[in-house]
Amino acid sequence: MSDLPEWAQSMWESLGSPKIEEMESVHTGDLMDRRHGLRKDDLVEIQIDARALRDDEETWARGRLLSSGKSSIELLTVEGEHVYLAREVIVRVVLIAHTRPAYIDDKELLEFERADQKRRSNLHEKVEKKTKGNDDSHLWG
């Protein structure tokens, strides 16, 4: 896609060259139809407060957003580094392109979360059986 910066081209291709124009943010119109905000796999540029870096370090981190938590943002950089950036040192986040649908419309992500929730539930059940030494999870009340 020619509209993407050069650094983002290979990351976009590694994601299977999704049709970015179909996933753009919707900022106006009916509230139920609006879709905006950062999403998993977005291509972003993040400006870091220079005071948090050494003098020779770049103040911009560029890459693919892996996750966004309360205190940090997880990024896969163009250089292939897997980094966590503290929200306290982030000055600015520039969205280059969405590569996935909005969360509510992302069937693949919703399926993954459902399967992950099931996997975690099974894991908790196994841990409980091993630590308590009994298997009464099938009993009611």
Sine and cosine of phi, psi and omega as CSV:
sin_phi,cos_phi,sin_psi,cos_psi,sin_omega,cos_omega
0.00,0.00,0.84,-0.54,-0.12,-0.99
-0.96,0.28,-0.34,0.94,-0.01,-1.00
-0.96,0.26,-0.30,0.95,-0.02,-1.00
-0.98,0.19,0.56,-0.83,0.11,-0.99
-0.88,0.48,0.38,-0.93,-0.05,-1.00
-0.83,0.56,-0.66,0.76,-0.04,-1.00
-0.89,0.46,-0.46,0.89,-0.09,-1.00
-1.00,0.05,-0.27,0.96,-0.07,-1.00
-0.83,0.56,-0.77,0.64,-0.07,-1.00
-0.93,0.37,-0.57,0.82,0.03,-1.00
-0.92,0.39,-0.64,0.77,0.03,-1.00
-0.89,0.45,-0.69,0.73,0.01,-1.00
-0.91,0.42,-0.63,0.78,-0.01,-1.00
-0.91,0.41,-0.36,0.93,0.06,-1.00
-1.00,0.03,0.09,1.00,0.02,-1.00
1.00,-0.02,0.32,0.95,0.02,-1.00
0.78,0.63,0.85,0.53,-0.03,-1.00
-0.89,0.45,0.39,-0.92,0.01,-1.00
-0.98,0.21,1.00,-0.05,-0.11,-0.99
-0.88,0.47,-0.60,0.80,-0.05,-1.00
-0.89,0.46,-0.37,0.93,0.03,-1.00
-0.99,0.13,-0.16,0.99,-0.11,-0.99
-0.89,-0.46,0.29,0.96,-0.05,-1.00
-0.90,0.43,0.39,-0.92,0.06,-1.00
-0.92,0.39,0.52,-0.85,0.12,-0.99
-0.87,-0.50,0.92,-0.39,-0.09,-1.00
-0.98,-0.19,-0.31,0.95,-0.07,-1.00
-0.79,-0.62,0.19,-0.98,0.00,-1.00
0.98,-0.21,-0.24,-0.97,-0.01,-1.00
-0.82,0.57,0.69,-0.72,-0.04,-1.00
-0.83,0.56,-0.62,0.79,-0.03,-1.00
-0.93,0.36,-0.34,0.94,-0.03,-1.00
-0.99,-0.13,-0.11,0.99,-0.03,-1.00
-0.97,0.25,0.64,-0.77,0.01,-1.00
-0.61,-0.80,0.95,-0.32,0.01,-1.00
-0.49,-0.87,0.10,-1.00,-0.03,-1.00
0.97,-0.23,0.24,-0.97,0.00,-1.00
-0.95,0.32,0.57,-0.82,0.00,-1.00
-0.76,-0.64,0.40,-0.92,0.11,-0.99
-0.82,0.58,0.68,-0.73,0.04,-1.00
0.97,0.25,0.13,0.99,0.09,-1.00
-0.88,0.47,0.55,-0.83,0.13,-0.99
-1.00,-0.03,0.84,-0.54,-0.12,-0.99
-0.69,-0.72,0.36,-0.93,0.19,-0.98
-0.87,-0.49,0.77,-0.64,-0.05,-1.00
-0.86,-0.52,0.84,-0.54,0.05,-1.00
-1.00,0.01,0.77,-0.63,-0.05,-1.00
-0.96,-0.28,0.65,-0.76,0.03,-1.00
-0.85,0.52,0.86,-0.51,-0.06,-1.00
-0.85,0.52,-0.45,0.89,0.00,-1.00
-0.92,0.39,-0.33,0.95,-0.01,-1.00
-1.00,-0.01,-0.01,1.00,-0.08,-1.00
-0.88,-0.48,0.30,-0.95,0.16,-0.99
-0.96,0.29,0.34,-0.94,-0.07,-1.00
-0.82,0.57,-0.56,0.83,-0.09,-1.00
-1.00,-0.03,0.00,1.00,-0.05,-1.00
-1.00,0.08,0.57,-0.82,0.03,-1.00
-0.93,0.37,0.67,-0.74,-0.02,-1.00
-1.00,0.03,-0.07,1.00,0.04,-1.00
-0.91,-0.42,0.74,-0.67,0.13,-0.99
-0.94,-0.34,0.76,-0.65,-0.04,-1.00
-0.84,-0.54,0.68,-0.73,0.02,-1.00
0.21,-0.98,-0.38,-0.93,-0.05,-1.00
-0.95,-0.30,0.79,-0.62,0.00,-1.00
-0.95,0.32,0.87,-0.50,0.03,-1.00
-1.00,-0.05,-0.63,0.78,0.07,-1.00
-0.29,-0.96,0.31,-0.95,0.00,-1.00
-0.70,-0.72,0.91,-0.41,-0.03,-1.00
-0.94,-0.35,-0.09,-1.00,-0.01,-1.00
-0.91,0.42,-0.58,0.81,-0.10,-1.00
-0.91,-0.41,-0.18,0.98,-0.04,-1.00
-0.47,-0.88,0.27,-0.96,0.10,-1.00
-0.87,-0.50,0.75,-0.67,0.00,-1.00
-0.99,-0.16,0.79,-0.61,-0.12,-0.99
-0.73,-0.69,0.66,-0.75,0.19,-0.98
-0.99,-0.17,0.93,-0.36,-0.11,-0.99
-0.98,0.21,0.23,-0.97,0.04,-1.00
-0.84,0.54,-0.56,0.83,-0.01,-1.00
-0.98,0.22,-0.04,1.00,0.01,-1.00
1.00,0.02,0.13,0.99,0.05,-1.00
-0.98,0.18,0.61,-0.79,0.07,-1.00
-0.98,-0.21,0.96,-0.30,-0.10,-1.00
-0.84,-0.55,0.45,-0.89,0.13,-0.99
-0.91,-0.42,0.79,-0.61,0.01,-1.00
-0.93,-0.36,0.82,-0.58,0.04,-1.00
-0.92,0.39,0.71,-0.70,0.01,-1.00
-0.86,0.51,-0.46,0.89,-0.03,-1.00
-0.90,0.43,-0.41,0.91,-0.03,-1.00
-0.97,-0.23,0.00,1.00,0.00,-1.00
-1.00,0.09,0.82,-0.58,0.01,-1.00
-1.00,-0.07,-0.65,0.76,-0.14,-0.99
-0.41,-0.91,0.64,-0.77,0.11,-0.99
-0.87,-0.50,0.83,-0.56,0.02,-1.00
-0.94,-0.34,0.87,-0.49,0.06,-1.00
-0.98,0.21,0.87,-0.50,0.06,-1.00
-1.00,0.04,-0.73,0.69,0.03,-1.00
-0.25,-0.97,0.62,-0.79,0.21,-0.98
-0.98,0.18,0.63,-0.78,0.06,-1.00
-0.88,-0.47,-0.02,1.00,0.03,-1.00
-0.73,-0.68,0.34,-0.94,0.08,-1.00
-0.92,0.40,0.23,-0.97,0.09,-1.00
-0.86,0.52,0.47,-0.88,-0.09,-1.00
-0.73,0.68,-0.76,0.65,-0.08,-1.00
-0.91,0.42,-0.41,0.91,-0.02,-1.00
-0.98,-0.20,-0.03,1.00,-0.11,-0.99
-1.00,0.02,1.00,0.02,-0.06,-1.00
-0.87,0.50,-0.65,0.76,-0.01,-1.00
-0.89,0.46,-0.70,0.72,0.00,-1.00
-0.92,0.40,-0.67,0.75,0.02,-1.00
-0.90,0.44,-0.64,0.76,0.07,-1.00
-0.89,0.45,-0.68,0.74,0.02,-1.00
-0.87,0.49,-0.73,0.69,-0.03,-1.00
-0.90,0.44,-0.60,0.80,0.04,-1.00
-0.91,0.42,-0.73,0.68,0.01,-1.00
-0.90,0.43,-0.62,0.78,0.01,-1.00
-0.92,0.40,-0.64,0.76,0.04,-1.00
-0.89,0.46,-0.66,0.75,0.03,-1.00
-0.90,0.44,-0.70,0.72,0.01,-1.00
-0.87,0.49,-0.69,0.72,0.00,-1.00
-0.90,0.43,-0.63,0.77,0.02,-1.00
-0.89,0.46,-0.70,0.71,0.04,-1.00
-0.89,0.45,-0.63,0.78,0.03,-1.00
-0.89,0.45,-0.70,0.71,0.03,-1.00
-0.88,0.47,-0.62,0.78,0.01,-1.00
-0.90,0.44,-0.68,0.73,0.02,-1.00
-0.89,0.45,-0.68,0.73,0.01,-1.00
-0.89,0.45,-0.68,0.73,0.01,-1.00
-0.88,0.47,-0.67,0.74,0.02,-1.00
-0.88,0.47,-0.68,0.73,-0.04,-1.00
-0.94,0.33,-0.63,0.78,-0.07,-1.00
-0.98,0.18,-0.56,0.83,0.00,-1.00
-1.00,0.02,-0.42,0.91,0.01,-1.00
0.98,0.21,0.18,0.98,0.05,-1.00
-0.74,-0.67,0.29,-0.96,-0.01,-1.00
-0.80,-0.60,0.98,0.19,0.00,-1.00
-0.90,-0.43,0.38,0.93,-0.03,-1.00
-0.93,0.36,-0.30,0.95,-0.01,-1.00
-1.00,0.10,-0.17,0.98,-0.03,-1.00
-0.99,0.11,0.55,-0.83,0.03,-1.00
-1.00,-0.08,0.57,-0.82,0.12,-0.99
0.94,0.34,0.00,0.00,0.00,0.00
